[in-house]
Amino acid sequence: MRAALILATQQFAEHPAFADDDVEEFFFIESAPRFAKLPYHRHKIVLLLSAMRHTAARLEAEGRTVRRIALSDDLTFRAGLDRLLTEHRVTELTWMSDPNRPVDERISAICAAHGVEPEILPDGLFLTPEEEVDGWFAEHPTPLMEDFYHWQRRRTGILMDGGKPAGRRWNFDADNRKPLPKKGVEIPPLPTPAHDDITAAVIAEVDERFPDHPGAATEFWLPVTPEESHAWLEVFVAERLHDFGRYEDAMKADEPFLFHAVVSPLLNIGLLTVDDVIAAVTRTDAPLASVEGFVRQVIGWREYMRGMYRAHPELERVNALHLEKRVQKYWYSGERMPSDLPVPVRTVLERVHRWGYAHHIERLMVLGNWFLLQGYSPREVNRWFLALFVDAYDWVMVPNVMGMSQFADGGFVATKPYVSGGAYLQRMGAWWPSAQAAKDSVFTDAYWGFLERHEDVLAGNHRLSLALAQMRQRRDAAG
């Protein structure tokens, strides 16, 4: 008997296994021990479980045979697959390749133990085929994202005008990344998907089964089907894409989403595809600067992170600055935060506990910045991001956190550590009452302290030469 295993992060409307006439049964595994491996935000668990159950229900409505390991079975993923293969006398198992190491190898080993013939389908979460992205990284031992992005644009023809980039520029950052003005900008709210009986049941089950995990499942806020996800995307295109580029790096204490699409949780589990997203944003009359800024995140940075993860597994273990501080319980619980925690860190941490989400600049320049300035272990930081964010998986978090955010690779993924004092945060988010208050903040003190502690390692980085010179002047002036 030929079966298809539908992994939790692959809830495609058109999974290739659905079109395989030889597949007789579809397997879904809800592994309670897997969800308990880290203190995952409850919204992440709800998203995955509800999406899986909706996919299974759709298949059943079409008359397909679905076999499910339920959360209440309390089985590990391996034990669940063992049961399904044995009880249903499977001779062939097909599944889509998972981008995280070593999922495919583990499933293949389980198949081998049962004498089951495996078939691995190409990964559909990305625009770039594995062999092409692997080939590019093999040819670029010291890769740069901008080179990769230009290659992607030429390869796909996206935002190209013949052999030239649309608008005759590859990058519109000069027109983008501005702070919000004090008045006059209306920020549209996100849609509010209605919860059907399936999602309502998942919410209740998750709150009951994972009471010690961050978040409240009753506040779940994301779409869980391809249809809802397409509607969510269309609202972004109609209401927020126009101003996305201009304010993509802006922050505001009482606005967690601003003009962001918030499609990464949906893209990363297949509810939307890259083709869906690119088609939606490129057929609009939104400013080219906004469209290009968004496209660069999707076909540039996202695909570059996946390629970096594949090409450089050593990123999981790097710690160039030898940082060892443990992440304290309040980062996971949201309780008993230190009274001296800087305002931007406290504010963003509170919204992460509520939503399981913060946009990219808050992740990098508030949370990641503070973790690095305070000397936290990069692997501890990566673990925290994996647990707390609804869109976080190894393939994207390892290179993002270990490389770009925490500089644990010494400057391979990103050519400098992304650290700042209060001045940058104040300019982009007005977190303190005044510029002087930002300058006098513990954030700024931590910034200068970081540069001084790691001066020897950072001295050769030309992008930090001015900051290090300023640090030395401050040190000399202080005697």
C-alpha positions as CSV (number, residue, x, y, z in Angstrom):
1,M,0.0,0.0,0.0
2,R,1.3,3.4,-1.0
3,A,0.8,6.3,1.6
4,A,1.7,9.9,1.8
5,L,3.0,11.6,5.0
6,I,1.9,15.2,5.2
7,L,4.3,17.1,7.5
8,A,3.0,19.8,9.7
9,T,5.0,22.6,7.9
10,Q,3.7,21.6,4.5
11,Q,0.0,22.4,4.4
12,F,-0.2,23.3,0.8
13,A,-3.5,23.6,-1.1
14,E,-1.8,21.7,-3.9
15,H,0.6,19.3,-2.2
16,P,2.0,17.1,-5.0
17,A,1.0,14.0,-3.2
18,F,-2.6,15.0,-3.6
19,A,-2.3,14.6,-7.3
20,D,-0.6,11.1,-7.1
21,D,-3.3,8.6,-8.0
22,D,-1.3,5.8,-6.5
23,V,-1.5,7.2,-3.0
24,E,-4.2,5.4,-1.1
25,E,-3.9,7.0,2.3
26,F,-2.7,10.2,3.8
27,F,-0.9,10.3,7.2
28,F,-0.9,13.2,9.7
29,I,1.0,13.0,12.9
30,E,0.2,15.3,15.8
31,S,3.1,14.6,18.2
32,A,2.5,16.0,21.7
33,P,6.1,15.2,22.8
34,R,7.4,17.2,19.8
35,F,5.3,20.2,20.7
36,A,6.7,19.9,24.3
37,K,10.3,19.7,23.2
38,L,10.6,23.5,23.7
39,P,8.2,25.9,25.4
40,Y,6.7,26.8,22.1
41,H,4.3,29.7,22.0
42,R,0.8,28.4,22.0
43,H,-0.1,30.3,18.9
44,K,2.5,28.4,17.0
45,I,1.0,25.1,18.2
46,V,-2.5,26.2,17.3
47,L,-1.4,27.3,13.8
48,L,0.2,24.0,13.0
49,L,-2.5,21.8,14.5
50,S,-5.4,23.7,13.0
51,A,-3.8,23.9,9.6
52,M,-3.2,20.1,9.7
53,R,-6.7,19.3,10.7
54,H,-8.2,21.6,8.1
55,T,-6.1,19.9,5.4
56,A,-7.1,16.5,6.7
57,A,-10.8,17.5,6.7
58,R,-10.5,18.8,3.1
59,L,-9.1,15.5,2.0
60,E,-11.8,13.5,3.8
61,A,-14.5,15.8,2.2
62,E,-13.0,14.8,-1.2
63,G,-13.4,11.1,-0.3
64,R,-9.7,10.5,0.4
65,T,-8.6,8.2,3.2
66,V,-6.9,10.0,6.1
67,R,-5.1,8.3,9.0
68,R,-4.1,10.5,12.0
69,I,-2.1,10.2,15.1
70,A,-4.0,12.5,17.5
71,L,-2.4,14.8,20.0
72,S,-4.2,12.8,22.7
73,D,-2.2,9.7,21.7
74,D,0.8,11.2,23.3
75,L,3.2,9.6,20.8
76,T,6.6,10.8,19.6
77,F,6.8,11.4,15.9
78,R,8.7,8.2,15.4
79,A,6.3,6.1,17.5
80,G,3.4,7.6,15.5
81,L,4.9,6.8,12.2
82,D,5.8,3.3,13.4
83,R,2.2,2.8,14.3
84,L,0.9,4.0,11.0
85,L,3.3,2.0,8.9
86,T,2.6,-1.2,10.8
87,E,-1.2,-0.9,11.2
88,H,-1.8,0.0,7.6
89,R,0.7,-2.3,6.0
90,V,2.5,0.4,4.1
91,T,4.9,-0.8,1.4
92,E,5.7,2.7,-0.1
93,L,5.8,6.1,1.7
94,T,6.1,9.4,0.0
95,W,6.7,12.8,1.6
96,M,7.9,16.2,0.7
97,S,11.5,17.0,1.7
98,D,11.8,19.0,4.9
99,P,14.3,21.9,4.9
100,N,15.3,21.2,8.5
101,R,18.1,18.8,9.3
102,P,17.9,15.8,9.7
103,V,14.1,15.2,9.2
104,D,14.4,13.4,5.8
105,E,17.2,11.1,7.1
106,R,15.1,10.1,10.2
107,I,12.0,9.3,8.1
108,S,14.1,7.3,5.7
109,A,15.6,5.4,8.6
110,I,12.1,4.6,9.9
111,C,11.1,3.4,6.5
112,A,14.1,1.2,6.2
113,A,13.3,-0.4,9.6
114,H,9.9,-1.3,8.3
115,G,11.1,-2.4,4.9
116,V,9.1,0.5,3.3
117,E,10.2,2.0,0.0
118,P,10.7,5.8,0.5
119,E,10.1,8.5,-2.1
120,I,11.1,12.1,-1.2
121,L,9.3,14.9,-3.2
122,P,11.1,18.2,-3.9
123,D,10.6,20.9,-1.2
124,G,7.9,23.3,-2.2
125,L,8.4,26.0,0.4
126,F,10.9,27.9,-1.7
127,L,11.2,29.4,-5.1
128,T,14.7,28.1,-5.8
129,P,15.3,24.3,-6.4
130,E,17.7,22.7,-4.0
131,E,20.3,21.9,-6.6
132,E,20.4,25.4,-7.9
133,V,20.7,27.1,-4.5
134,D,23.4,24.6,-3.5
135,G,25.2,25.2,-6.8
136,W,25.2,29.0,-6.2
137,F,26.6,28.7,-2.7
138,A,29.2,26.2,-3.9
139,E,30.4,28.8,-6.4
140,H,30.4,31.6,-3.8
141,P,32.5,30.5,-0.8
142,T,32.3,34.0,0.6
143,P,28.7,34.8,-0.3
144,L,26.9,38.2,-0.3
145,M,23.2,38.5,-0.1
146,E,23.1,41.3,-2.6
147,D,24.9,39.1,-5.2
148,F,22.4,36.3,-4.5
149,Y,19.5,38.6,-4.8
150,H,20.7,39.9,-8.2
151,W,21.1,36.3,-9.3
152,Q,17.5,35.5,-8.2
153,R,16.1,38.5,-10.1
154,R,17.9,37.6,-13.3
155,R,17.1,33.9,-12.9
156,T,13.4,34.4,-12.4
157,G,12.8,37.6,-14.3
158,I,11.0,39.1,-11.3
159,L,11.0,42.9,-11.4
160,M,13.2,42.8,-14.5
161,D,12.9,45.0,-17.6
162,G,14.7,42.9,-20.2
163,G,18.2,42.5,-18.8
164,K,17.9,45.5,-16.4
165,P,16.2,45.8,-13.0
166,A,12.8,47.5,-13.0
167,G,13.3,51.2,-12.4
168,R,17.0,50.8,-13.3
169,R,17.9,50.1,-9.7
170,W,18.3,46.9,-7.8
171,N,17.7,48.4,-4.4
172,F,15.4,51.2,-3.3
173,D,16.6,51.5,0.3
174,A,17.3,55.2,-0.3
175,D,13.5,55.7,-0.7
176,N,12.6,53.3,2.1
177,R,13.3,52.7,5.8
178,K,12.1,55.9,7.3
179,P,10.7,56.5,10.8
180,L,7.0,57.1,11.2
181,P,6.0,60.8,11.2
182,K,4.5,62.0,14.4
183,K,1.1,62.7,12.7
184,G,-0.7,62.0,9.5
185,V,-0.1,58.3,9.0
186,E,-3.1,55.9,9.3
187,I,-2.1,52.3,10.1
188,P,-4.7,49.8,8.8
189,P,-5.4,47.0,11.2
190,L,-4.8,43.3,10.4
191,P,-7.8,41.2,9.3
192,T,-9.5,39.2,12.0
193,P,-10.1,35.6,10.8
194,A,-13.1,33.9,12.2
195,H,-12.4,30.7,14.1
196,D,-14.5,27.7,13.0
197,D,-15.2,24.6,15.0
198,I,-11.9,22.9,14.1
199,T,-9.8,25.9,15.3
200,A,-12.0,26.5,18.4
201,A,-11.4,22.8,19.4
202,V,-7.6,23.2,18.8
203,I,-7.5,26.4,20.9
204,A,-9.2,24.7,23.8
205,E,-7.0,21.6,23.6
206,V,-3.8,23.6,23.4
207,D,-4.6,25.8,26.4
208,E,-5.5,22.6,28.4
209,R,-2.5,20.5,27.3
210,F,0.2,23.2,27.3
211,P,-0.7,25.5,30.2
212,D,3.0,26.4,30.9
213,H,3.8,27.5,27.4
214,P,3.9,31.2,26.5
215,G,0.8,32.9,25.1
216,A,-2.9,32.3,25.4
217,A,-4.4,30.2,22.7
218,T,-7.7,32.1,23.1
219,E,-6.0,35.1,21.6
220,F,-4.9,33.2,18.4
221,W,-5.1,35.6,15.4
222,L,-3.8,33.9,12.3
223,P,-5.4,32.3,9.2
224,V,-5.2,28.5,9.1
225,T,-6.3,27.5,5.6
226,P,-5.0,28.4,2.1
227,E,-8.2,30.3,1.4
228,E,-8.0,32.4,4.5
229,S,-4.3,33.0,3.9
230,H,-4.9,34.3,0.3
231,A,-7.5,36.7,1.7
232,W,-5.0,37.8,4.4
233,L,-2.4,38.5,1.6
234,E,-4.9,40.4,-0.5
235,V,-5.7,42.7,2.4
236,F,-2.0,43.5,2.8
237,V,-1.7,44.3,-0.9
238,A,-4.7,46.5,-0.9
239,E,-4.2,48.3,2.4
240,R,-0.5,48.2,3.5
241,L,1.8,47.4,0.7
242,H,1.8,51.0,-0.6
243,D,3.6,52.3,2.6
244,F,5.4,49.1,3.4
245,G,8.8,50.1,2.0
246,R,8.8,53.6,3.4
247,Y,8.2,52.4,6.9
248,E,9.5,48.8,6.9
249,D,12.1,49.6,9.5
250,A,10.0,51.9,11.6
251,M,8.9,51.0,15.2
252,K,6.1,52.3,17.4
253,A,5.4,51.2,20.9
254,D,1.7,50.7,20.5
255,E,1.7,49.3,17.0
256,P,3.1,45.7,16.7
257,F,2.4,45.2,12.9
258,L,2.5,48.6,11.2
259,F,2.6,48.0,7.4
260,H,4.1,44.5,7.5
261,A,2.4,41.7,5.6
262,V,2.8,39.1,8.4
263,V,2.9,36.3,5.8
264,S,6.0,34.5,7.1
265,P,4.0,32.2,9.4
266,L,1.9,31.2,6.4
267,L,4.7,30.9,3.9
268,N,6.8,28.8,6.3
269,I,4.1,26.1,6.5
270,G,2.8,26.2,3.0
271,L,-0.5,28.0,3.4
272,L,0.9,30.5,0.9
273,T,3.6,29.8,-1.7
274,V,6.3,32.2,-2.8
275,D,4.6,32.2,-6.2
276,D,1.4,33.3,-4.6
277,V,3.0,36.1,-2.7
278,I,5.2,37.4,-5.6
279,A,2.2,37.4,-8.0
280,A,0.1,39.3,-5.6
281,V,2.6,42.1,-4.9
282,T,3.9,42.5,-8.4
283,R,0.5,43.0,-10.1
284,T,-0.3,46.1,-8.1
285,D,0.2,49.8,-8.7
286,A,2.0,50.2,-5.4
287,P,5.2,52.2,-5.5
288,L,8.1,50.3,-7.0
289,A,10.2,51.0,-3.9
290,S,7.7,49.2,-1.7
291,V,7.3,46.3,-4.1
292,E,11.0,45.9,-4.5
293,G,11.6,46.1,-0.7
294,F,9.1,43.3,-0.1
295,V,10.3,41.2,-3.0
296,R,13.8,41.4,-1.7
297,Q,12.7,40.0,1.7
298,V,10.9,37.0,0.0
299,I,13.1,35.9,-2.9
300,G,16.3,37.5,-1.6
301,W,16.8,37.2,2.2
302,R,14.4,34.3,2.9
303,E,15.9,32.1,0.2
304,Y,19.4,33.2,1.0
305,M,18.9,32.1,4.6
306,R,17.7,28.7,3.5
307,G,20.7,28.4,1.2
308,M,23.1,29.5,3.9
309,Y,21.6,26.9,6.3
310,R,22.1,24.1,3.7
311,A,25.6,25.2,2.8
312,H,27.0,25.9,6.3
313,P,25.8,23.5,9.0
314,E,28.6,24.7,11.2
315,L,26.5,27.8,11.9
316,E,24.6,25.8,14.5
317,R,27.6,25.6,16.8
318,V,29.6,28.9,16.3
319,N,30.3,31.3,19.1
320,A,33.0,33.7,17.9
321,L,32.7,36.1,20.9
322,H,32.6,33.3,23.5
323,L,29.4,34.5,25.0
324,E,27.8,32.2,27.7
325,K,25.1,34.0,29.6
326,R,21.9,31.9,30.0
327,V,18.5,33.2,28.9
328,Q,16.5,33.8,32.1
329,K,13.0,32.4,32.8
330,Y,11.3,35.8,32.3
331,W,12.1,35.7,28.6
332,Y,9.9,32.6,28.3
333,S,7.3,33.4,30.9
334,G,6.9,37.1,30.6
335,E,6.8,37.3,34.4
336,R,9.1,39.2,36.8
337,M,10.9,41.2,34.2
338,P,13.8,43.2,35.7
339,S,12.8,46.7,36.6
340,D,15.8,48.1,34.6
341,L,14.9,46.3,31.4
342,P,15.0,49.0,28.7
343,V,11.6,50.3,27.5
344,P,12.0,49.0,23.9
345,V,13.0,45.5,25.1
346,R,10.2,45.3,27.6
347,T,7.6,46.5,25.1
348,V,8.7,44.2,22.3
349,L,9.0,41.2,24.7
350,E,5.5,41.8,26.0
351,R,4.1,41.8,22.4
352,V,6.0,38.6,21.6
353,H,4.4,36.9,24.5
354,R,1.0,38.1,23.3
355,W,1.3,37.5,19.6
356,G,4.3,35.2,19.1
357,Y,5.5,37.8,16.6
358,A,7.6,41.0,16.2
359,H,8.6,42.4,12.9
360,H,12.2,42.1,11.5
361,I,13.7,45.3,12.9
362,E,12.3,44.7,16.4
363,R,13.8,41.2,16.3
364,L,17.2,42.4,15.0
365,M,17.7,45.8,16.6
366,V,15.7,45.5,19.8
367,L,15.7,41.9,20.9
368,G,18.8,40.6,19.1
369,N,20.7,43.8,19.8
370,W,20.0,43.5,23.5
371,F,20.9,39.8,23.7
372,L,24.2,40.5,22.0
373,L,25.1,43.6,24.1
374,Q,24.3,41.6,27.3
375,G,26.5,38.7,26.3
376,Y,23.9,35.9,26.0
377,S,24.9,32.5,24.6
378,P,24.0,32.5,20.9
379,R,22.6,29.0,21.0
380,E,20.4,30.0,24.0
381,V,19.2,33.0,22.0
382,N,18.4,30.8,19.0
383,R,16.5,28.4,21.2
384,W,14.4,31.3,22.6
385,F,13.5,32.6,19.1
386,L,12.6,29.1,17.9
387,A,10.2,28.7,20.9
388,L,8.6,32.1,21.0
389,F,8.0,33.0,17.3
390,V,5.2,31.6,15.2
391,D,7.3,31.6,12.0
392,A,10.5,30.2,13.5
393,Y,12.1,27.0,12.2
394,D,15.7,25.9,12.2
395,W,16.4,26.6,8.5
396,V,15.6,30.3,8.9
397,M,16.5,30.9,12.5
398,V,20.0,29.4,12.6
399,P,21.6,31.7,10.0
400,N,19.5,34.6,11.0
401,V,20.2,34.4,14.8
402,M,23.6,32.8,14.9
403,G,24.8,34.8,11.9
404,M,23.1,38.1,11.4
405,S,21.7,38.8,14.8
406,Q,24.3,37.4,17.3
407,F,27.4,37.7,15.1
408,A,28.4,34.2,16.5
409,D,30.0,33.4,13.2
410,G,32.4,36.4,13.4
411,G,31.1,38.1,10.3
412,F,30.2,35.4,7.7
413,V,26.5,35.9,7.3
414,A,26.6,39.6,8.1
415,T,29.7,41.7,7.7
416,K,29.3,43.5,11.0
417,P,27.5,43.0,14.3
418,Y,24.0,44.6,14.3
419,V,24.4,46.6,17.5
420,S,23.4,50.1,18.4
421,G,22.8,52.3,21.4
422,G,19.6,54.3,22.1
423,A,20.1,56.8,19.3
424,Y,19.1,54.5,16.4
425,L,16.2,53.1,18.4
426,Q,15.0,56.6,19.2
427,R,15.2,57.7,15.6
428,M,13.2,54.8,14.4
429,G,10.8,54.4,17.2
430,A,10.8,57.3,19.7
431,W,11.0,54.9,22.7
432,W,12.3,57.5,25.2
433,P,11.0,60.9,26.0
434,S,13.9,62.7,24.2
435,A,17.0,62.1,22.3
436,Q,19.0,62.9,25.4
437,A,17.1,60.3,27.4
438,A,18.0,57.7,24.7
439,K,21.6,58.8,24.9
440,D,21.7,58.4,28.6
441,S,19.9,55.0,28.6
442,V,21.2,51.7,29.8
443,F,20.9,50.6,26.1
444,T,23.6,53.2,25.1
445,D,25.8,52.2,28.1
446,A,25.5,48.6,27.0
447,Y,26.5,49.5,23.5
448,W,29.7,51.2,24.5
449,G,30.5,48.5,26.9
450,F,30.1,45.8,24.2
451,L,32.5,47.7,21.9
452,E,35.1,48.0,24.6
453,R,34.8,44.3,25.7
454,H,35.2,43.0,22.2
455,E,37.6,45.7,20.8
456,D,40.3,43.2,19.9
457,V,37.9,41.0,17.8
458,L,36.2,43.9,16.2
459,A,39.2,46.1,15.5
460,G,39.7,44.7,12.0
461,N,36.1,45.4,10.9
462,H,36.1,48.5,8.7
463,R,32.4,49.0,9.2
464,L,33.0,49.6,12.9
465,S,36.0,51.9,12.6
466,L,34.1,55.1,13.4
467,A,32.2,53.5,16.3
468,L,35.4,52.1,17.8
469,A,37.1,55.4,17.4
470,Q,34.3,57.1,19.3
471,M,34.4,54.5,22.0
472,R,38.2,55.1,22.5
473,Q,37.6,58.8,22.7
474,R,35.0,58.3,25.4
475,R,37.3,55.9,27.3
476,D,40.2,58.4,27.1
477,A,38.0,61.3,28.2
478,A,36.9,59.2,31.2
479,G,40.5,58.7,32.2
